[in-house]
Every structure is written in C-alpha cells, then in structure tokens.
Amino acid sequence: MKQVITTEKKPIKLWLDDIEAGAFEQARNLANLPFIFRHVAVMPDAHLGYGMPIGGVMATNEVVIPNAVGVDIGCGMCAVRTSLGSIPTGKLEALLARIKSVIPLGFKHHLRKQNPSLMPKSELPLAQLPMVSREYQSALTQLGTLGGGNHFIEIQQGNDGRIWLMIHSGSRNLGFKVANYYNHLAIDLNRKAGSAIPSKWQLAFLPIDSDAGRTYLQEMRYCVEFAYANRLVMMERVKEALLSVVQPVFFEPMINIAHNYAAMEEHFGERVMVHRKGATSARDGEVGIIPGSQGAPSYIVRGLGNPESFASCSHGAGRKMGRKQAQRQLSLAEEQERLERQGILHGIRSARDLDEAAGAYKDIDKVIDAQLDLVEVLVELRPLAVIKG
C-alpha cells in the first residue's frame, strides 16, 4: 500500500501515488457515502470512471450501486496454457486469419443465433429477469463475440516455456442494457426517496432487500455468467483455430476471472456487498490474470488474500490517457515501431487505433510492483500476436 487518506468519513487506501484528480475525487465521494464499510481500496491501475474509479474496490452495508459495477458487467479475463513451446510466424498469421473468420469483432454479432445450450442457466425463470428475458434472443447472436474497446485476443509466449492463449471480453450489449436500466431505476428511486447523496456523484443505489435490489443482483449475476460463457465459447473456437494450423496441441484447464461485479462476501468478520469495478478478486491462493497493454507483458498471478484490499488486486495496467487524447498525442509511427521491434503481430493501422496503443496505458511492471502485497507472480506472458476489438 502506497498511502492512506484520512480526511474523509472513511479512509481511502491507495496502492498508487499518482492518482489522477478526477479518480481521486470519485474515491473521496465513495469514502463519504453513509453505507460505506471500513474503507475504500484503490488499485494501482486506477483511473477515472463513471461514479467510481475503474480500479476501485468498495464494500457496502445493505445496498448495491449499479455504477460501482459498471456497464460491462462480468467483463474479465481467461487464459489457457498449451503444450506448445513455440509457434512460427507463418503459423501465427494463419491462426489470426482463422480466428477473425470465426469470432466477430467490435460491434459485429453472429449472423445466426448460437446454441441456447451454451447460455447460462438461470437460478430463476427468465420471466422473472425482465431485462435478461427481453434481451435474450439478441444475446444469442452476441455469444462468442469479442466486442470493442480494450477487449482482445492474444497469443503469448510464457517465461514457463509455453504458448498461452488469452481473451479479455465481457457481457456485450446484454450487460450494458442491464446496467443502464438499473442505474436509471436507482436514480429515480433515490430522487423519490429524497436521498442526500448528490446526483452528480453518479452513485445511485438500490437496497439489497428491496424488489429492485434483489432483481438487479439476479440479473447482474446472470450477466457475469453470460460474460464467462462468452469467453468460454471464444476460447474453444481459438483452440479449434490453433488446431487447424498446428498439431498436435494439448490444452490445460482454462483460468477465468471477472473484474466488474458485486458479490456478498465476508470481510473483517461481517457480511458485506463488495463492489469490484476494474478490480480482480485475489483471495489467498486464488489464481488470476493481470493483463498488460498491447505490446506489454501480462501476468498469471496468485492472490495473497490481503484484507486491506478486500482480497483484491488490479485488473490490468490502467489507462494514463483518454481515448481521444491518445489519438491526438501518440505517434502512429512510434507505436507501430514499438510493436514491430518486439516482433508482435498487431492491429494498429491508423491514428484511430492509437486509443489502444501501449503508450496510452501505464507501465504494467510498475503496476505489478505496486501490489506485491496483494499477489505473487506465477508466469510472465509476452505477446506474440494481438487481435483487438
């Protein structure tokens, strides 16, 4: 931990010393909520979000805050270690082409609905999940699609001598619709109840024992499971694509971890609602994934269960530039040269792609070093080829 701020109603514990002003203001807002539990934890990849900093961890008593989960509910990482020790460039190029032919990228969906058996099983009848049931048929075309922004598929070389496959993706439009619906519902209910929390904080809440709160938690959990199913389907298709260009290949079990969700957990002897927005669970012994930016290493880590972070760690490197700022300020030639010098097959073709260039992100090694009290590194993974949404 780098520092503790004690000027607010509850402490703010930071694993970074260079937090941007907007994200720090959001952390202060969290620390002054009436239902906040113990303290706010801010991970080393933190940056400005909606309502709550991305890279923030917060526990609450008796309420859930949709904006403290975010719009890409269940977004997260998965990774698979293969039996391969290396892969030639020609095979990599063929693999990328094959992946792009079977996994829609960006805003694209499948033209046909996917098999419903691949969808999550709901604890409740779908009719009792209003947004999920409304969006279910559309979600069948989104299952097994990457999405845009910072979502990616990477082929990586591990310092364990193995080739790894990694995917970063979320719950697509389903999670977006659920998040927006319940955030607006919370805003309306808070306004009618005369909530003292300023609306400009963007932290409208739902009591977890209310009908709205209970339904949001059910729909949120479904979106988390949908995001997992989405990654699982894509990973199976990436494995099939790899087998189409290289054989034989054997695959170890998939590592999966989400970084946008809320869950009831026990911390400091109490049951509380832990919100992780761009943060990863790091319970003692739990294996997780902290990805770097395009052109930087990613890490397989094991959690240390540090109670001060609510057993959490960062979810990645974290942005140091906004998307538009990166497109204006970064050099296309320099960013391309950075990747090509490392021999990475990449997708930066124009200035429009610079929002996802390595220069737009924090130094992942510094981010890892700042949280060695939260995780231990198991494997370092260097990118060989990158597909961006």
C-alpha positions in Angstrom: 0.0 0.0 0.0 1.4 3.4 -1.0 -0.7 5.8 1.1 -3.8 6.2 3.3 -6.0 9.3 3.1 -7.9 10.0 6.3 -9.5 13.4 5.5 -12.9 11.8 4.7 -15.6 10.0 6.7 -13.8 6.7 6.0 -10.2 6.1 5.0 -9.0 5.7 1.4 -6.3 3.2 0.9 -4.3 3.6 -2.3 -1.8 1.3 -4.0 -0.6 4.1 -6.2 0.9 7.6 -5.5 0.0 9.2 -8.8 -3.8 9.0 -9.0 -5.4 11.5 -11.4 -7.5 14.2 -9.9 -10.9 13.0 -11.2 -10.4 9.5 -10.0 -9.3 10.8 -6.6 -12.4 12.9 -6.3 -14.5 9.9 -7.1 -12.7 7.9 -4.4 -13.4 10.7 -1.9 -17.1 10.6 -2.8 -17.1 6.8 -2.1 -15.4 7.4 1.3 -18.3 9.8 2.3 -21.2 7.5 1.5 -23.3 6.7 4.6 -23.3 3.0 4.0 -19.6 2.5 3.1 -17.9 -0.3 5.1 -14.5 0.4 6.8 -12.6 2.0 3.9 -12.2 2.4 0.1 -9.4 0.5 -1.7 -7.9 1.9 -4.9 -5.7 -0.4 -7.0 -2.5 0.7 -8.9 -4.2 0.7 -12.3 -6.9 3.2 -11.2 -8.3 5.9 -13.4 -11.5 7.9 -13.9 -14.7 6.0 -14.4 -18.5 6.7 -14.1 -19.2 7.3 -10.5 -16.5 5.1 -9.2 -12.9 4.9 -10.3 -12.0 2.0 -12.5 -9.6 0.1 -10.3 -11.7 0.7 -7.2 -12.9 -1.7 -4.6 -15.6 -0.8 -2.1 -17.8 -2.7 0.4 -21.2 -1.5 1.5 -23.8 -2.4 4.1 -27.3 -3.3 2.8 -27.1 -1.6 -0.6 -25.7 -2.2 -4.1 -24.6 0.5 -6.5 -25.0 -0.3 -10.2 -22.5 2.3 -11.3 -19.9 0.7 -8.9 -20.2 -2.4 -11.1 -20.2 -0.6 -14.4 -21.8 -1.1 -17.8 -19.8 -4.2 -18.9 -21.0 -6.5 -16.1 -18.8 -9.6 -15.7 -16.1 -8.3 -18.0 -12.9 -10.3 -17.3 -10.1 -12.5 -18.5 -9.5 -16.1 -19.4 -6.2 -17.8 -20.3 -5.2 -21.3 -21.4 -1.7 -22.8 -21.3 -0.9 -25.0 -24.3 1.6 -27.8 -24.8 3.4 -25.8 -27.5 6.8 -24.3 -26.8 6.8 -22.0 -29.8 4.9 -21.2 -32.9 6.4 -19.9 -36.3 5.4 -16.5 -37.6 3.7 -18.0 -40.6 1.5 -20.2 -38.4 0.7 -17.2 -36.3 -0.5 -15.3 -39.3 -2.7 -18.2 -40.4 -4.0 -18.5 -36.8 -5.0 -14.8 -36.7 -6.8 -15.1 -40.0 -8.7 -18.2 -38.8 -9.7 -16.6 -35.5 -11.0 -13.5 -37.3 -13.1 -15.7 -39.5 -14.9 -17.4 -36.6 -15.1 -14.7 -33.9 -16.9 -11.4 -34.7 -15.0 -8.3 -33.5 -16.1 -4.9 -32.4 -19.8 -4.2 -32.9 -20.3 -7.3 -35.0 -22.5 -10.1 -33.9 -23.1 -13.6 -35.4 -25.5 -13.7 -38.3 -27.2 -16.7 -36.7 -28.2 -17.4 -33.1 -25.9 -19.6 -31.2 -27.0 -22.8 -29.5 -29.1 -21.9 -26.4 -27.4 -24.8 -24.5 -24.3 -22.6 -24.4 -26.1 -19.9 -22.4 -26.0 -19.7 -18.6 -28.6 -21.5 -16.6 -30.6 -19.0 -14.5 -31.5 -19.6 -10.8 -34.9 -18.1 -11.6 -37.2 -18.5 -14.5 -36.2 -16.0 -17.2 -39.6 -14.4 -17.0 -38.6 -13.1 -13.5 -35.5 -11.4 -15.0 -37.1 -8.6 -17.0 -34.0 -7.2 -18.9 -32.4 -10.6 -19.5 -35.6 -12.1 -20.9 -36.1 -9.0 -23.1 -32.6 -9.2 -24.5 -32.2 -13.0 -24.5 -32.8 -13.6 -28.2 -30.4 -10.8 -29.1 -27.8 -12.2 -26.7 -27.8 -15.5 -28.6 -26.2 -13.7 -31.5 -23.7 -12.0 -29.2 -22.4 -15.2 -27.6 -18.9 -15.9 -28.7 -18.1 -12.3 -29.9 -15.3 -10.1 -28.7 -16.7 -6.6 -28.5 -14.7 -3.4 -28.9 -12.6 -1.0 -26.8 -9.8 -2.7 -24.9 -11.1 -6.2 -25.5 -8.6 -8.5 -27.1 -7.4 -12.0 -28.1 -3.7 -12.6 -27.6 -1.3 -15.4 -28.4 1.5 -15.2 -25.9 4.9 -16.7 -25.0 5.3 -17.5 -21.3 8.5 -17.5 -19.4 7.5 -21.0 -18.4 8.4 -22.0 -22.0 4.8 -22.5 -23.2 2.5 -20.8 -25.6 -0.6 -19.3 -24.0 -4.0 -18.1 -25.3 -5.7 -15.2 -23.6 -9.0 -13.4 -24.0 -10.4 -10.2 -22.5 -14.1 -9.7 -23.0 -17.4 -9.1 -21.2 -21.2 -9.4 -21.4 -21.6 -7.4 -24.6 -24.9 -5.5 -25.1 -26.8 -7.6 -22.5 -24.7 -6.3 -19.6 -24.9 -2.8 -21.0 -28.7 -2.9 -21.1 -29.0 -4.3 -17.6 -26.5 -1.8 -16.1 -28.2 1.2 -17.7 -31.7 0.1 -16.7 -30.9 -0.4 -13.1 -28.7 2.7 -12.8 -31.6 4.8 -14.1 -34.1 3.0 -11.8 -31.8 3.7 -8.8 -31.6 7.4 -9.8 -35.4 7.6 -10.0 -36.0 5.7 -6.7 -33.3 7.8 -4.9 -34.8 11.0 -6.1 -38.3 10.0 -5.0 -36.9 9.0 -1.6 -35.1 12.3 -1.1 -31.6 10.7 -1.0 -28.9 13.0 0.4 -26.3 11.7 -1.9 -25.6 14.3 -4.6 -26.8 13.1 -8.0 -23.6 14.5 -9.6 -21.7 11.8 -7.8 -23.4 9.2 -10.1 -23.7 6.7 -7.2 -27.4 6.0 -7.1 -28.0 2.8 -5.0 -30.6 0.1 -4.5 -31.3 -1.5 -1.1 -30.4 -5.2 -1.4 -33.6 -6.2 0.5 -35.8 -4.3 -2.0 -37.5 -5.8 -5.0 -35.4 -3.7 -7.3 -32.2 -4.6 -5.5 -32.9 -8.3 -5.4 -33.8 -8.3 -9.1 -30.7 -6.3 -10.1 -28.5 -8.8 -8.2 -30.1 -11.7 -10.0 -29.7 -10.0 -13.4 -26.2 -8.9 -12.7 -25.2 -12.5 -11.7 -26.7 -13.7 -15.0 -24.6 -11.2 -16.9 -21.5 -12.3 -15.1 -22.2 -15.9 -16.1 -23.0 -14.8 -19.7 -19.7 -13.0 -19.9 -18.0 -16.2 -18.7 -19.9 -18.2 -21.3 -18.9 -15.7 -23.9 -15.2 -16.1 -23.1 -15.6 -19.9 -22.9 -17.2 -20.1 -26.4 -14.5 -17.8 -27.9 -11.7 -19.8 -26.2 -13.0 -23.1 -27.6 -13.0 -21.5 -31.1 -9.5 -20.1 -30.6 -8.3 -23.6 -29.6 -10.0 -25.1 -32.7 -8.4 -22.4 -34.8 -5.0 -23.3 -33.4 -5.5 -27.0 -34.1 -6.3 -26.1 -37.7 -2.8 -24.7 -38.2 -0.7 -26.7 -35.7 -1.0 -30.3 -34.5 -0.8 -31.9 -32.0 -1.7 -29.4 -29.3 -2.9 -30.2 -25.8 -4.6 -27.6 -23.5 -4.7 -27.2 -19.8 -7.9 -26.1 -17.9 -9.0 -22.5 -18.6 -8.3 -19.9 -15.9 -11.2 -17.4 -15.7 -11.7 -14.3 -13.6 -14.1 -11.4 -13.8 -13.3 -7.8 -12.8 -16.7 -5.9 -12.9 -19.2 -7.2 -10.4 -20.6 -7.1 -6.9 -20.9 -10.0 -4.5 -21.8 -10.7 -0.9 -18.6 -11.7 0.9 -17.2 -11.8 4.5 -14.6 -9.3 5.4 -13.4 -8.2 8.9 -16.0 -10.5 10.4 -19.0 -9.0 8.6 -21.0 -10.0 5.5 -20.9 -7.0 3.1 -21.5 -6.3 -0.6 -18.1 -6.0 -2.2 -18.1 -4.0 -5.5 -15.1 -4.5 -7.8 -15.0 -2.2 -10.8 -12.0 -2.9 -12.8 -10.5 -4.9 -10.0 -9.9 -8.6 -9.6 -10.5 -11.0 -6.7 -7.2 -12.1 -5.1 -8.1 -14.4 -2.3 -5.3 -16.4 -0.7 -4.2 -19.0 -3.2 -6.6 -17.8 -6.0 -5.1 -17.8 -9.4 -5.9 -14.8 -11.5 -4.8 -12.7 -14.6 -3.4 -9.2 -14.8 -3.1 -8.3 -18.5 -0.8 -5.6 -19.8 -1.5 -3.3 -22.7 -0.9 -4.2 -26.4 2.8 -4.7 -26.7 3.4 -5.2 -22.9 3.5 -8.4 -20.8 0.6 -9.9 -19.0 0.8 -11.9 -15.8 -0.7 -15.0 -14.2 -0.8 -14.3 -10.5 -1.7 -16.0 -7.2 -3.7 -14.0 -4.6 -2.3 -13.4 -1.2 -5.7 -12.6 0.4 -4.7 -9.2 1.7 -7.6 -8.0 3.9 -6.8 -4.3 3.3 -7.7 -4.6 -0.4 -10.8 -6.7 0.4 -8.7 -9.6 -1.1 -8.4 -7.8 -4.4 -5.8 -6.7 -6.9 -5.7 -4.7 -10.2 -7.4 -5.8 -13.4 -4.7 -4.6 -15.7 -2.3 -1.8 -16.4 -4.8 1.0 -16.4 -5.1 3.9 -18.8 -2.9 7.0 -18.5 -4.5 8.7 -21.4 -8.1 9.1 -22.5 -9.0 7.6 -25.9 -9.3 10.9 -27.8 -6.1 12.2 -26.0 -4.2 9.1 -27.2 -5.4 9.5 -30.7 -4.2 13.2 -30.7 -0.9 12.9 -28.9 0.6 9.5 -29.7 2.8 8.9 -32.7 1.4 6.3 -35.0 4.9 5.5 -36.4 6.4 5.2 -32.9 3.7 2.9 -31.6 3.9 0.7 -34.7 7.7 0.6 -34.4 7.5 -0.3 -30.7 5.4 -3.4 -31.6 7.4 -4.3 -34.7 10.7 -4.1 -32.8 9.3 -6.8 -30.5 8.2 -8.9 -33.4 4.5 -8.6 -32.4 1.8 -9.1 -35.0 -0.6 -6.3 -34.2 -3.6 -4.3 -35.5 -2.5 -0.7 -35.2 -3.1 0.5 -38.7 -4.2 4.2 -38.3 -4.3 7.0 -35.8 -7.8 5.8 -34.9 -6.2 2.7 -33.4 -3.9 4.7 -31.1 -6.5 4.7 -28.2 -5.4 1.1 -27.6 -1.7 1.6 -28.2 0.8 0.7 -25.4 1.6 4.4 -25.0 -2.0 5.1 -23.8 -1.5 2.8 -20.8 0.5 2.7 -17.5 3.7 0.7 -17.2 2.4 -2.8 -16.3 5.6 -3.7 -14.5 5.3 -0.7 -12.2 1.6 -1.6 -11.6 2.7 -5.2 -10.6 5.5 -3.9 -8.4 3.0 -1.7 -6.5 0.8 -4.7 -5.5 3.3 -7.4 -4.4 1.5 -7.3 -1.1 -1.7 -8.4 -2.9 -0.4 -11.0 -5.4 2.6 -13.1 -6.3 3.6 -13.5 -10.0 3.5 -17.1 -11.3 4.1 -16.6 -15.1 5.0 -13.6 -17.3 3.5 -13.7 -20.7 4.9 -11.8 -23.7 2.5 -11.0 -26.6 3.3 -12.6 -30.0 0.1 -11.7 -31.8 -2.8 -9.4 -30.9 -6.4 -9.1 -32.1 -8.2 -6.0 -30.9 -11.9 -5.5 -30.9 
